[in-house]
Amino acid sequence: MDMIHEASHVARHEAARAAAAQSGGEFLTFRLGAEEYGIDILKVQEIRSYEAPTRIANAPAFIKGVVNLRGVIVPIVDLRLKLGCDSNDYNSFTVVIVLNVRGRVVGAVVDSVSDVLELSRDSIKPAPEMASAVDTSFITGISSVNDRMLILMDIEELMASSEMGLIDSTH
């Protein structure tokens, strides 16, 4: 049963990667350390300044806790810790991107938000295949914009991964 589930997950992921590389569209760009990432603007609910969340006992280090967002309890994930970035200082530029992922609201801490870019299908190159030790399953493509390398990620794939434990992956 697990092999079937894994195979369908891989097939779904490959379809999502192909669709992202072919579709283009509007992306919210943000910085994590020295790298710049882009996510589908349609997944973004709002952008908020960082406020210290309420810590949850025994949560992984990258889950900073929860905040109450207009009556909704929202888990806060520090993407810098999750993706192994050097930087994790909290300053006036640190923001939380509030995302709507498969019907759940989740906050993602990033170093700063850059801008919203319209990317054509032609400007997005497929993500390179990496050694199996490097998890690139959530990277859908790479784009070069005005001498900036932009790593495009499927934020839904990342946030819904089983290791995050935030979203029931059976949906």
C-alpha positions in Angstrom: 0.0 0.0 0.0 2.8 2.4 0.8 4.5 1.7 -2.5 1.3 2.7 -4.3 0.9 5.8 -2.2 4.6 6.7 -2.9 4.2 6.2 -6.6 1.1 8.4 -6.8 2.9 11.0 -4.8 5.9 11.0 -7.2 3.6 11.1 -10.2 1.6 14.0 -8.7 4.9 15.8 -7.9 6.3 15.3 -11.5 3.0 16.6 -12.9 3.1 19.7 -10.6 6.8 20.3 -11.6 6.0 20.1 -15.3 2.9 22.3 -14.9 4.9 25.0 -13.0 7.7 24.9 -15.6 5.1 25.4 -18.4 2.7 27.9 -16.9 4.6 30.9 -15.8 2.5 33.5 -13.9 2.8 35.8 -11.0 5.2 35.0 -8.2 5.9 36.6 -4.8 9.6 36.7 -4.3 11.4 36.7 -1.0 14.9 36.2 0.5 16.2 33.4 2.6 19.8 34.2 3.4 21.6 35.0 0.2 19.0 33.2 -2.0 15.9 34.5 -3.6 12.8 32.3 -3.9 9.5 32.7 -5.7 6.1 31.2 -4.9 2.8 31.3 -6.7 1.1 34.5 -5.6 -2.3 32.7 -5.5 -1.2 30.8 -2.4 -0.5 34.0 -0.5 -3.2 35.3 1.8 -1.3 38.2 3.3 2.1 39.4 4.5 2.6 40.4 8.1 5.4 41.7 10.2 7.0 39.0 12.4 5.7 38.7 16.0 7.0 36.1 18.4 4.6 33.1 18.3 3.5 30.9 21.2 5.9 28.0 21.4 4.5 24.5 21.2 6.3 21.8 23.3 8.2 19.2 21.4 7.7 20.8 18.0 10.5 20.6 15.5 12.9 23.6 15.6 11.6 25.0 12.3 8.0 25.2 13.7 8.3 28.4 15.8 4.8 28.0 17.4 1.4 29.4 16.7 -0.2 32.8 16.4 -3.9 33.9 16.6 -4.8 35.5 13.3 -8.3 37.0 13.6 -9.5 33.9 15.5 -7.6 31.3 13.5 -4.7 29.5 15.2 -1.9 29.5 12.6 1.3 27.4 12.8 4.4 29.4 12.0 7.2 27.7 10.1 10.6 29.4 9.9 11.6 28.5 6.3 15.2 29.6 7.0 15.6 26.9 9.6 13.6 24.4 7.5 15.8 24.9 4.4 19.1 25.1 6.3 19.9 28.8 5.7 22.6 30.5 7.8 20.5 33.6 8.7 17.8 33.4 11.4 18.0 36.8 13.0 14.7 38.4 13.6 14.8 42.1 12.6 12.5 44.8 11.2 12.7 43.1 7.7 11.7 39.7 8.9 8.1 38.9 7.7 5.6 36.2 7.8 4.0 35.2 4.6 0.5 33.9 5.4 -0.3 31.1 3.0 -3.5 29.1 2.2 -2.3 25.6 1.6 -4.9 22.9 0.9 -7.5 24.7 3.0 -5.1 25.3 5.9 -3.6 28.6 6.9 0.1 28.5 7.6 2.6 31.2 8.2 6.1 31.1 6.7 8.9 33.2 8.2 11.3 34.7 5.6 14.2 37.2 5.8 12.3 39.8 3.6 9.8 40.0 0.8 11.2 41.5 -2.5 8.4 42.0 -5.0 5.8 40.4 -7.2 7.1 39.3 -10.6 5.3 38.2 -13.7 7.3 35.3 -15.2 6.7 34.0 -18.7 6.9 30.3 -19.4 10.0 30.8 -21.5 11.9 32.4 -18.6 11.5 29.4 -16.3 14.1 26.6 -16.6 13.5 23.1 -15.1 15.2 22.6 -11.7 18.4 20.5 -12.0 18.3 17.0 -10.8 20.4 16.6 -7.7 21.9 13.7 -5.8 19.3 11.9 -3.7 20.8 13.3 -0.5 19.5 16.8 -1.4 15.7 17.2 -1.2 14.7 19.3 -4.2 11.2 17.9 -4.5 9.6 21.2 -3.8 11.7 23.2 -6.3 9.8 23.6 -9.6 12.2 25.7 -11.6 14.8 28.4 -11.8 14.4 31.8 -13.4 16.9 34.5 -14.1 15.5 38.0 -13.8 17.7 41.1 -14.2 20.9 39.2 -13.1 19.0 37.7 -10.2 18.6 33.9 -9.9 15.2 33.0 -8.6 14.4 29.6 -7.2 10.8 28.8 -7.8 9.2 26.5 -5.2 6.0 24.7 -4.8 5.1 26.0 -1.4 2.1 23.7 -1.2 4.4 20.6 -1.8 6.8 21.8 0.9 4.2 22.7 3.5 2.1 19.6 2.9 5.1 17.2 3.1 4.7 14.5 5.8 7.8 15.6 7.7 6.2 19.0 8.3 3.3 17.3 9.9 1.0 20.3 9.3 -1.4 19.0 6.8 -3.0 15.6 6.4 -1.4 14.3 3.2 -4.3 12.0 2.5 -6.3 14.9 1.1 
